[in-house]
């Protein structure tokens, strides 16, 4: 893929990820304001009782529907942020490690970390939804918490890659030293 195409694709995917994040934030804010619990609160729940408290607050049909929709909409957000972070890694790789070697391979592998985070996010949401519809258990809550923890580590790596990608895109757009002299 040409670098110019990669940067354009990265910009569009990142903008779509930001838009999806805004939608999720608005949904989260409304649900939390109405019930005292948001879907994000489930990410810190370590046992069945914490889930049951949130689910009891969402007992009204419109609240449980909003929570379910938010969990479902997150599945749209997952590939968007994963691709944005992956493309960020590829841009940073091209900007900072142009020659083959260990550091270029490291950047290649780092690009896959957000993809693993999106998979962990999908597992977390599936477990949360299964507890919302079929009842919460301590074992399922524990696995969901572990998936959430893995997801957040991967997202932090992805955010670092996004910053590196932004700096890398700027660096790639600057004229090269040879071009500046000509």
Contact map, one row per residue, 1 for C-alpha under 8 A:
11101100000000000000000000000000000000000000000000000000000000000000000000000000000000000000000000000000000000000000000000000000000000000000000000000000000000000000000000000000000000
11111100000000000000000000000000000000000000000000000000000000000000000000000000000000000000000000000000000000000000000000000000000000000000000000000000000000000000000000000000000000
11111110000000000000000000000000000000000000000000000000000000000000000000000000000000000010000000000000000000000000000000000000000000000000000000000000000000000000000000000000000000
01111111000000000000000000000000000000000000000000000000000000000000000000000000000000000000000000000000000000000000000000000000000000000000000000000000000000000000000000000000000000
11111111100000000000000000000000000000000000000000000000000000000000000000000000000000000000000000000000000000000000000000000000000000000000000000000000000000000000000000000000000000
11111111110000000000000000000000000000000000000000000000000000000000000000000000000000100010000000000000000000000000000000000000000000000000000000000000000000000000000000000000000000
00111111111000000000000000000000000000000000000000000000000000000000000000000000000000100010000000000000000000000000000000000000000000000000000000000000000000000000000010000000000000
00011111111100000000000000000000000000000000000000000000000000000000000000000000000000000000000000000000000000000000000000000000000000000000000000000000000000000000000000000000000000
00001111111110000000000000000000000000000000000000000000000000000000000000000000000000000000000000000000000000000000000000000000000000000000000000000000000000000000000000000000000000
00000111111111000000000000000000000000000000000000000000000000000000000000000000001100110000000000000000000000000000000000000000000000000000000000000000000000000000000000000000000000
00000011111111100000000000000000000000000000000000000000000000000000000000000000000100000000000000000000000000000000000000000000000000000000000000000000000000000000000000000000000000
00000001111111110000000000000000000000000000000000000000000000000000000000000000000000000000000000000000000000000000000000000000000000000000000000000000000000000000000000000000000000
00000000111111111000000000000000000000000000000000000000000000000000000000000001101100000000000000000000000000000000000000000000000000000000000000000000000000000000000000000000000000
00000000011111111100000000000000000000000000000000000000000000000000000000000001100100000000000000000000000000000000000000000000000000000000000000000000000000000000000000000000000000
00000000001111111110000000000000000000000000000000000000000000000000000000000000000000000000000000000000000000000000000000000000000000000000000000000000000000000000000000000000000000
00000000000111111111000000000000000000000000000000000000000000000000000000000001000000000000000000000000000000000000000000000000000000000000000000000000000000000000000000000000000000
00000000000011111111100000000000000000000000000000000000000000000000000000001001100100000000000000000000000000000000000000000000000000000000000000000000000000000000000000000000000000
00000000000001111111110000000000000000000000000000000000000000000000000000000000000000000000000000000000000000000000000000000000000000000000000000000000000000000000000000000000000000
00000000000000111111111000000000000000000000000000000000000000000000000000000000000000000000000000000000000000000000000000000000000000000000000000000000000000000000000000000000000000
00000000000000011111111100000000000000000000000000000000000000000000000000011000000000000000000000000000000000000000000000000000000000000000000000000000000000000000000000000000000000
00000000000000001111111110000000000000000000000000000000000000000000000000001000000000000000000000000000000000000000000000000000000000000000000000000000000000000000000000000000000000
00000000000000000111111111000000000000000000000000000000000000000000000000000000000000000000000000000000000000000000000000000000000000000000000000000000000000000000000000000000000000
00000000000000000011111111100000000000000000000000000000000000000000000000000000000000000000000000000000000000000000000000000000000000000000000000000000000000000000000000000000000000
00000000000000000001111111110000000000000000000000000000000000000000010011000000000000000000000000000000000000000000000000000000000000000000000000000000000000000000000000000000000000
00000000000000000000111111111000000000000000000000000000000000000000000000000000000000000000000000000000000000000000000000000000000000000000000000000000000000000000000000000000000000
00000000000000000000011111111100000000000000000000000000000000000000000000000000000000000000000000000000000000000000000000000000000000000000000000000000000000000000000000000000000000
00000000000000000000001111111110000000000000000000000000000000000100010000000000000000000000000000000000000000000000000000000000000000000000000000000000000000000000000000000000000000
00000000000000000000000111111111000001110000000000000000000000000000010000000000000000000000000000000000000000000000000000000000000000000000000000000000000000000000000000000000000000
00000000000000000000000011111111100001000000000000000000000000000000000000000000000000000000000000000000000000000000000000000000000000000000000000000000000000000000000000000000000000
00000000000000000000000001111111110000000000000000000000000000000000000000000000000000000000000000000000000000000000000000000000000000000000000000000000000000000000000000000000000000
00000000000000000000000000111111111111000000000000000000000000100110000000000000000000000000000000000000000000000000000000000000000000000000000000000000000000000000000000000000000000
00000000000000000000000000011111111111000000000000000000000000000000000000000000000000000000000000000000000000000000000000000000000000000000000000000000000000000000000000000000000000
00000000000000000000000000001111111110000000000000000000000000000000000000000000000000000000000000000000000000000000000000000000000000000000000000000000000000000000000000000000000000
00000000000000000000000000000111111100000000000000000000000000000000000000000000000000000000000000000000000000000000000000000000000000000000000000000000000000000000000000000000000000
00000000000000000000000000000011111111000000000000000000110000100000000000000000000000000000000000000000000000000000000000000000000000000000000000000000000000000000000000000000000000
00000000000000000000000000000011111111000000000000000000100000000000000000000000000000000000000000000000000000000000000000000000000000000000000000000000000000000000000000000000000000
00000000000000000000000000000011101111101000000000000100100000000000000000000000000000000000000000000000000000000000000000000000000000000000000000000000000000000000000000000000000000
00000000000000000000000000011011001111111100000000000100000000000010000000000000000000000000000000000000000000000000000000000000000000000000000000000000000000000000000000000000000000
00000000000000000000000000010000000011111110000000000000000000000010011000000000000000000000000000000000000000000000000000000000000000000000000000000000000000000000000000000000000000
00000000000000000000000000010000000001111111000000000000000000000000000000000000000000000000000000000000000000000000000000000000000000000000000000000000000000000000000000000000000000
00000000000000000000000000000000000011111111100000000000000000000000000000000000000000000000000000000000000000000000000000000000000000000000000000000000000000000000000000000000000000
00000000000000000000000000000000000001111111100001100100000000000000000000000000000000000000000000000000000000000000000000000001000000000000000000000000000000000000000000000000000000
00000000000000000000000000000000000000111111100000000000000000000000000000000000000000000000000000000000000000000000000000000000000000000000000110010000000000000000000000000000000000
00000000000000000000000000000000000000011111110000000000000000000000000000000000000000000000000000000000000000000000000000000000000000000000000010010000000000000000000000000000000000
00000000000000000000000000000000000000001111111101100000000000000000000000000000000000000000000000000000000000000000000000000000000000000000100010000000000000000000000000000000000000
00000000000000000000000000000000000000000001111101000000000000000000000000000000000000000000000000000000000000000000000000000000000000000100110010000000000000000000000000000000000000
00000000000000000000000000000000000000000000111111100000000000000000000000000000000000000000000000000000000000000000000000000000000000001110110000000000000000000000000000000000000000
00000000000000000000000000000000000000000000111111110000000000000000000000000000000000000000000000000000000000000000000000000000000000011101100000000000000000000000000000000000000000
00000000000000000000000000000000000000000000001111111000000000000000000000000000000000000000000000000000000000000000000000000000000000010000000000000000000000000000000000000000000000
00000000000000000000000000000000000000000100111111111100000000000000000000000000000000000000000000000000000000000000000000000000000000000000000000000000000000000000000000000000000000
00000000000000000000000000000000000000000100101111111110000000000000000000000000000000000000000000000000000000000000000000000000001100010000100000000000000000000000000000000000000000
00000000000000000000000000000000000000000000000111111111000000000000000000000000000000000000000000000000000000000000000000000000000000010000000000000000000000000000000000000000000000
00000000000000000000000000000000000000000000000011111111100000000000000000000000000000000000000000000000000000000000000000000000000000000000000000000000000000000000000000000000000000
00000000000000000000000000000000000011000100000001111111110000000000000000000000000000000000000000000000000000000000000000000000000000000000000000000000000000000000000000000000000000
00000000000000000000000000000000000000000000000000111111111000010000000000000000000000000000000000000000000000000000000000000000000100000000000000000000000000000000000000000000000000
00000000000000000000000000000000000000000000000000011111111000000000000000000000000000000000000000000000000000000000000000000000000000000000000000000000000000000000000000000000000000
00000000000000000000000000000000001110000000000000001111111100000000000000000000000000000000000000000000000000000000000000000000000000000000000000000000000000000000000000000000000000
00000000000000000000000000000000001000000000000000000111111111110010000000000000000000000000000000000000000000000000000000000000000000000000000000000000000000000000000000000000000000
00000000000000000000000000000000000000000000000000000011111110110000000000000000000000000000000000000000000000000000000000000000000000000000000000000000000000000000000000000000000000
00000000000000000000000000000000000000000000000000000000111111110000000000000000000000000000000000000000000000000000000000000000000000000000000000000000000000000000000000000000000000
00000000000000000000000000000000000000000000000000000000011111111000000000000000000000000000000000000000000000000000000000000000000000000000000000000000000000000000000000000000000000
00000000000000000000000000000000000000000000000000000000010111111100000000000000000000000000000000000000000000000000000000000000000000000000000000000000000000000000000000000000000000
00000000000000000000000000000010001000000000000000000000011111111110000000000000000000000000000000000000000000000000000000000000000000000000000000000000000000000000000000000000000000
00000000000000000000000000000000000000000000000000000010011111111111000000000000000000000000000000000000000000000000000000000000000000000000000000000000000000000000000000000000000000
00000000000000000000000000000000000000000000000000000000000011111111100000000000000000000000000000000000000000000000000000000000000000000000000000000000000000000000000000000000000000
00000000000000000000000000100010000000000000000000000000000001111111110000000000000000000000000000000000000000000000000000000000000000000000000000000000000000000000000000000000000000
00000000000000000000000000000010000001100000000000000000010000111111111000000000000000000000000000000000000000000000000000000000000000000000000000000000000000000000000000000000000000
00000000000000000000000000000000000000000000000000000000000000011111111100000000000000000000000000000000000000000000000000000000100000000000000000000000000000000000000000000000000000
00000000000000000000000000000000000000000000000000000000000000001111111110000000000000000000000000000000000000000000000000000000000000000000000000000000000000000000000000000000000000
00000000000000000000000100110000000000100000000000000000000000000111111111000000000000000000000000000000000000000000000000000000000000000000000000000000000000000000000000000000000000
00000000000000000000000000000000000000100000000000000000000000000011111111100000000000000000000000000000000000000000000000001000100000000000000000000000000000000000000000000000000000
00000000000000000000000000000000000000000000000000000000000000000001111111110000000000000000000000000000000000000000000000000000000000000000000000000000000000000000000000000000000000
00000000000000000000000100000000000000000000000000000000000000000000111111111000000000000000000000000000000000000000000000000000000000000000000000000000000000000000000000000000000000
00000000000000000000000100000000000000000000000000000000000000000000011111111100000000000000000000000000000000000000000000000000000000000000000000000000000000000000000000000000000000
00000000000000000000000000000000000000000000000000000000000000000000001111111110000000000000000000000000000000000000000001000000000000000000000000000000000000000000000000000000000000
00000000000000000001000000000000000000000000000000000000000000000000000111111111000000000000000000000000000000000000000000000000000000000000000000000000000000000000000000000000000000
00000000000000001001100000000000000000000000000000000000000000000000000011111111100000000000000000000000000000000000000000000000000000000000000000000000000000000000000000000000000000
00000000000000000000000000000000000000000000000000000000000000000000000001111111110000000000000000000000000000000000010011000000000000000000000000000000000000000000000000000000000000
00000000000000000000000000000000000000000000000000000000000000000000000000111111111000000000000000000000000000000010010000000000000000000000000000000000000000000000000000000000000000
00000000000011011000000000000000000000000000000000000000000000000000000000011111111100000000000000000000000000000000000000000000000000000000000000000000000000000000000000000000000000
00000000000011001000000000000000000000000000000000000000000000000000000000001111111110000000000000000000000000000100010000000000000000000000000000000000000000000000000000000000000000
00000000000000000000000000000000000000000000000000000000000000000000000000000111111111000000000000000000000000000110110000000000000000000000000000000000000001000000000000000000000000
00000000010010000000000000000000000000000000000000000000000000000000000000000011111111100000000000000000000000000010000000000000000000000000000000000000000000000000000000000000000000
00000000011011001000000000000000000000000000000000000000000000000000000000000001111111110000000000000000000000000000000000000000000000000000000000000000000000000100000000000000000000
00000000000000000000000000000000000000000000000000000000000000000000000000000000111111111000000000000000000000100100000000000000000000000000000000000000000001101100000000000000000000
00000000000000000000000000000000000000000000000000000000000000000000000000000000011111111100000000000000000000110110000000000000000000000000000000000000000001001000000000000000000000
00000110010000000000000000000000000000000000000000000000000000000000000000000000001111111110000000000000000000100000000000000000000000000000000000000000000000000000100000000000000000
00000000010000000000000000000000000000000000000000000000000000000000000000000000000111111111000000000000000000100000000000000000000000000000000000000000000000001111110000000000000000
00000000000000000000000000000000000000000000000000000000000000000000000000000000000011111111100000000000001101100000000000000000000000000000000000000000000000001101100000000000000000
00000000000000000000000000000000000000000000000000000000000000000000000000000000000001111111110000000000001100100000000000000000000000000000000000000000000000000000100000000000000000
00100110000000000000000000000000000000000000000000000000000000000000000000000000000000111111111000000000000000000000000000000000000000000000000000000000000000000000100110000000000000
00000000000000000000000000000000000000000000000000000000000000000000000000000000000000011111111110000000001000000000000000000000000000000000000000000000000000001001111110000000000000
00000000000000000000000000000000000000000000000000000000000000000000000000000000000000001111111111000001001100000000000000000000000000000000000000000000000000000000000000000000000000
00000000000000000000000000000000000000000000000000000000000000000000000000000000000000000111111111000000000000000000000000000000000000000000000000000000000000000000000100000000000000
00000000000000000000000000000000000000000000000000000000000000000000000000000000000000000011111111000000000000000000000000000000000000000000000000000000000000000000000110110000000000
00000000000000000000000000000000000000000000000000000000000000000000000000000000000000000001111111000000000000000000000000000000000000000000000000000000000000000000000100000000000000
00000000000000000000000000000000000000000000000000000000000000000000000000000000000000000001111111110011000000000000000000000000000000000000000000000000000000000000000000000000000000
00000000000000000000000000000000000000000000000000000000000000000000000000000000000000000000111111110001000000000000000000000000000000000000000000000000000000000000000000000000000000
00000000000000000000000000000000000000000000000000000000000000000000000000000000000000000000000011111001000000000000000000000000000000000000000000000000000000000000000000000000000000
00000000000000000000000000000000000000000000000000000000000000000000000000000000000000000000000011111111100000000000000000000000000000000000000000000000000000000000000000000000000000
00000000000000000000000000000000000000000000000000000000000000000000000000000000000000000000000000111111100000000000000000000000000000000000000000000000000000000000000000000000000000
00000000000000000000000000000000000000000000000000000000000000000000000000000000000000000000000000011111110000000000000000000000000000000000000000000000000000000000000000000000000000
00000000000000000000000000000000000000000000000000000000000000000000000000000000000000000000000010011111111000000000000000000000000000000000000000000000000000000000000000000000000000
00000000000000000000000000000000000000000000000000000000000000000000000000000000000000000000100011111111111100000000000000000000000000000000000000000000000000000000000000000000000000
00000000000000000000000000000000000000000000000000000000000000000000000000000000000000000000000000011111111110000000000000000000000000000000000000000000000000000000000000000000000000
00000000000000000000000000000000000000000000000000000000000000000000000000000000000000000000000000000111111111000000000000000000000000000000000000000000000000000000000000000000000000
00000000000000000000000000000000000000000000000000000000000000000000000000000000000000001101100000000011111111100000000000000000000000000000000000000000000000000000000000000000000000
00000000000000000000000000000000000000000000000000000000000000000000000000000000000000001100100000000001111111110000000000000000000000000000000000000000000000000000000000000000000000
00000000000000000000000000000000000000000000000000000000000000000000000000000000000000000000000000000000111111111000000000000000000000000000000000000000000000000000000000000000000000
00000000000000000000000000000000000000000000000000000000000000000000000000000000000000001000000000000000011111111100000000000000000000000000000000000000000010000000000000000000000000
00000000000000000000000000000000000000000000000000000000000000000000000000000000000011111100000000000000001111111110000000000000000000000000000000000000000001001000000000000000000000
00000000000000000000000000000000000000000000000000000000000000000000000000000000000001000000000000000000000111111111000000000000000000000000000000000000000000000000000000000000000000
00000000000000000000000000000000000000000000000000000000000000000000000000000000000000000000000000000000000011111111100000000000000000000000000000000000010011000000000000000000000000
00000000000000000000000000000000000000000000000000000000000000000000000000000000110011000000000000000000000001111111110000000000000000000000000000000000011011000000000000000000000000
00000000000000000000000000000000000000000000000000000000000000000000000000000010011001000000000000000000000000111111111000000000000000000000000000000000000000000000000000000000000000
00000000000000000000000000000000000000000000000000000000000000000000000000000000000000000000000000000000000000011111111100000000000000000000000000000010010000000000000000000000000000
00000000000000000000000000000000000000000000000000000000000000000000000000000000010000000000000000000000000000001111111110000000000000000000000000000111111000000000000000000000000000
00000000000000000000000000000000000000000000000000000000000000000000000000000110110000000000000000000000000000000111111111000000000000000000000000000010000000000000000000000000000000
00000000000000000000000000000000000000000000000000000000000000000000000000000000000000000000000000000000000000000011111111100000000000000000000000000010000000000000000000000000000000
00000000000000000000000000000000000000000000000000000000000000000000000000000000000000000000000000000000000000000001111111110000000000000000000000110110000000000000000000000000000000
00000000000000000000000000000000000000000000000000000000000000000000000000000100000000000000000000000000000000000000111111111000000000000000000000110010000000000000000000000000000000
00000000000000000000000000000000000000000000000000000000000000000000000000100100000000000000000000000000000000000000011111111100000000000000000000000000000000000000000000000000000000
00000000000000000000000000000000000000000000000000000000000000000000000000000000000000000000000000000000000000000000001111111110000000000000000100100000000000000000000000000000000000
00000000000000000000000000000000000000000000000000000000000000000000000000000000000000000000000000000000000000000000000111111111000000000000001110110000000000000000000000000000000000
00000000000000000000000000000000000000000000000000000000000000000000001000000000000000000000000000000000000000000000000011111111100000000000000100000000000000000000000000000000000000
00000000000000000000000000000000000000000000000000000000000000000000000000000000000000000000000000000000000000000000000001111111110000000000000000000000000000000000000000000000000000
00000000000000000000000000000000000000000000000000000000000000000000000000000000000000000000000000000000000000000000000000111111111000000001100100000000000000000000000000000000000000
00000000000000000000000000000000000000000100000000000000000000000000000000000000000000000000000000000000000000000000000000011111111100000000100100000000000000000000000000000000000000
00000000000000000000000000000000000000000000000000000000000000000001001000000000000000000000000000000000000000000000000000001111111110000000000000000000000000000000000000000000000000
00000000000000000000000000000000000000000000000000000000000000000000000000000000000000000000000000000000000000000000000000000111111111110000000000000000000000000000000000000000000000
00000000000000000000000000000000000000000000000000100000000000000000000000000000000000000000000000000000000000000000000000000011111111111001000000000000000000000000000000000000000000
00000000000000000000000000000000000000000000000000100010000000000000000000000000000000000000000000000000000000000000000000000001111111110000000000000000000000000000000000000000000000
00000000000000000000000000000000000000000000000000000000000000000000000000000000000000000000000000000000000000000000000000000000111111100000000000000000000000000000000000000000000000
00000000000000000000000000000000000000000000000000000000000000000000000000000000000000000000000000000000000000000000000000000000011111110000000000000000000000000000000000000000000000
00000000000000000000000000000000000000000000000000000000000000000000000000000000000000000000000000000000000000000000000000000000011111111000000000000000000000000000000000000000000000
00000000000000000000000000000000000000000000000110110000000000000000000000000000000000000000000000000000000000000000000000000000011101111101100000000000000000000000000000000000000000
00000000000000000000000000000000000000000000001100000000000000000000000000000000000000000000000000000000000000000000000000000000001000111111100000000000000000000000000000000000000000
00000000000000000000000000000000000000000000011100000000000000000000000000000000000000000000000000000000000000000000000000000000000000011111110000000000000000000000000000000000000000
00000000000000000000000000000000000000000000001000000000000000000000000000000000000000000000000000000000000000000000000000000000000000001111111000000000000000000000000000000000000000
00000000000000000000000000000000000000000000000100000000000000000000000000000000000000000000000000000000000000000000000000000010001000011111111100000000000000000000000000000000000000
00000000000000000000000000000000000000000000111100100000000000000000000000000000000000000000000000000000000000000000000000000011000000011111111110000000000000000000000000000000000000
00000000000000000000000000000000000000000000011000000000000000000000000000000000000000000000000000000000000000000000000000000000000000000111111111000000000000000000000000000000000000
00000000000000000000000000000000000000000000000000000000000000000000000000000000000000000000000000000000000000000000000000010000000000000011111111100000000000000000000000000000000000
00000000000000000000000000000000000000000010000000000000000000000000000000000000000000000000000000000000000000000000000000111011000000000001111111110000000000000000000000000000000000
00000000000000000000000000000000000000000011110000000000000000000000000000000000000000000000000000000000000000000000000000010000000000000000111111111000000000000000000000000000000000
00000000000000000000000000000000000000000000000000000000000000000000000000000000000000000000000000000000000000000000000000000000000000000000011111111100000000000000000000000000000000
00000000000000000000000000000000000000000000000000000000000000000000000000000000000000000000000000000000000000000000000110110000000000000000001111111110000000000000000000000000000000
00000000000000000000000000000000000000000011000000000000000000000000000000000000000000000000000000000000000000000000000110010000000000000000000111111111000000000000000000000000000000
00000000000000000000000000000000000000000000000000000000000000000000000000000000000000000000000000000000000000000000000000000000000000000000000011111111100000000000000000000000000000
00000000000000000000000000000000000000000000000000000000000000000000000000000000000000000000000000000000000000000000100100000000000000000000000001111111110000000000000000000000000000
00000000000000000000000000000000000000000000000000000000000000000000000000000000000000000000000000000000000000000001111110000000000000000000000000111111111000000000000000000000000000
00000000000000000000000000000000000000000000000000000000000000000000000000000000000000000000000000000000000000000000100000000000000000000000000000011111111100000000000000000000000000
00000000000000000000000000000000000000000000000000000000000000000000000000000000000000000000000000000000000000000000100000000000000000000000000000001111111110000000000000000000000000
00000000000000000000000000000000000000000000000000000000000000000000000000000000000000000000000000000000000000001101100000000000000000000000000000000111111111000000000000000000000000
00000000000000000000000000000000000000000000000000000000000000000000000000000000000000000000000000000000000000000100100000000000000000000000000000000011111111100000000000000000000000
00000000000000000000000000000000000000000000000000000000000000000000000000000000000000000000000000000000000000000000000000000000000000000000000000000001111111110000000000000000000000
00000000000000000000000000000000000000000000000000000000000000000000000000000000000000000000000000000000000001001100000000000000000000000000000000000000111111111000000000000000000000
00000000000000000000000000000000000000000000000000000000000000000000000000000000010011000000000000000000000000101100000000000000000000000000000000000000011111111100000000000000000000
00000000000000000000000000000000000000000000000000000000000000000000000000000000000010000000000000000000000000000000000000000000000000000000000000000000001111111110000000000000000000
00000000000000000000000000000000000000000000000000000000000000000000000000000000000000000000000000000000000000000000000000000000000000000000000000000000000111111111000000000000000000
00000000000000000000000000000000000000000000000000000000000000000000000000000000000011011001000000000000000000100000000000000000000000000000000000000000000011111111100000000000000000
00000000000000000000000000000000000000000000000000000000000000000000000000000000000110011000000000000000000000000000000000000000000000000000000000000000000001111111110000000000000000
00000000000000000000000000000000000000000000000000000000000000000000000000000000000000010000000000000000000000000000000000000000000000000000000000000000000000111111111000000000000000
00000000000000000000000000000000000000000000000000000000000000000000000000000000000000011001000000000000000000000000000000000000000000000000000000000000000000011111111100000000000000
00000000000000000000000000000000000000000000000000000000000000000000000000000000000000111111000000000000000000000000000000000000000000000000000000000000000000001111111110000000000000
00000000000000000000000000000000000000000000000000000000000000000000000000000000000000010001000000000000000000000000000000000000000000000000000000000000000000000111111111000000000000
00000000000000000000000000000000000000000000000000000000000000000000000000000000000000000001000000000000000000000000000000000000000000000000000000000000000000000011111111100000000000
00000000000000000000000000000000000000000000000000000000000000000000000000000000000000000011011100000000000000000000000000000000000000000000000000000000000000000001111111110000000000
00000010000000000000000000000000000000000000000000000000000000000000000000000000000000000011001000000000000000000000000000000000000000000000000000000000000000000000111111111000000000
00000000000000000000000000000000000000000000000000000000000000000000000000000000000000000000000000000000000000000000000000000000000000000000000000000000000000000000011111111100000000
00000000000000000000000000000000000000000000000000000000000000000000000000000000000000000000001000000000000000000000000000000000000000000000000000000000000000000000001111111100000000
00000000000000000000000000000000000000000000000000000000000000000000000000000000000000000000001000000000000000000000000000000000000000000000000000000000000000000000000111111110000000
00000000000000000000000000000000000000000000000000000000000000000000000000000000000000000000000000000000000000000000000000000000000000000000000000000000000000000000000011111110000000
00000000000000000000000000000000000000000000000000000000000000000000000000000000000000000000000000000000000000000000000000000000000000000000000000000000000000000000000001111111000000
00000000000000000000000000000000000000000000000000000000000000000000000000000000000000000000000000000000000000000000000000000000000000000000000000000000000000000000000000011111101100
00000000000000000000000000000000000000000000000000000000000000000000000000000000000000000000000000000000000000000000000000000000000000000000000000000000000000000000000000000111111100
00000000000000000000000000000000000000000000000000000000000000000000000000000000000000000000000000000000000000000000000000000000000000000000000000000000000000000000000000000011111110
00000000000000000000000000000000000000000000000000000000000000000000000000000000000000000000000000000000000000000000000000000000000000000000000000000000000000000000000000000001111111
00000000000000000000000000000000000000000000000000000000000000000000000000000000000000000000000000000000000000000000000000000000000000000000000000000000000000000000000000000011111111
00000000000000000000000000000000000000000000000000000000000000000000000000000000000000000000000000000000000000000000000000000000000000000000000000000000000000000000000000000011111111
00000000000000000000000000000000000000000000000000000000000000000000000000000000000000000000000000000000000000000000000000000000000000000000000000000000000000000000000000000000111111
00000000000000000000000000000000000000000000000000000000000000000000000000000000000000000000000000000000000000000000000000000000000000000000000000000000000000000000000000000000011111
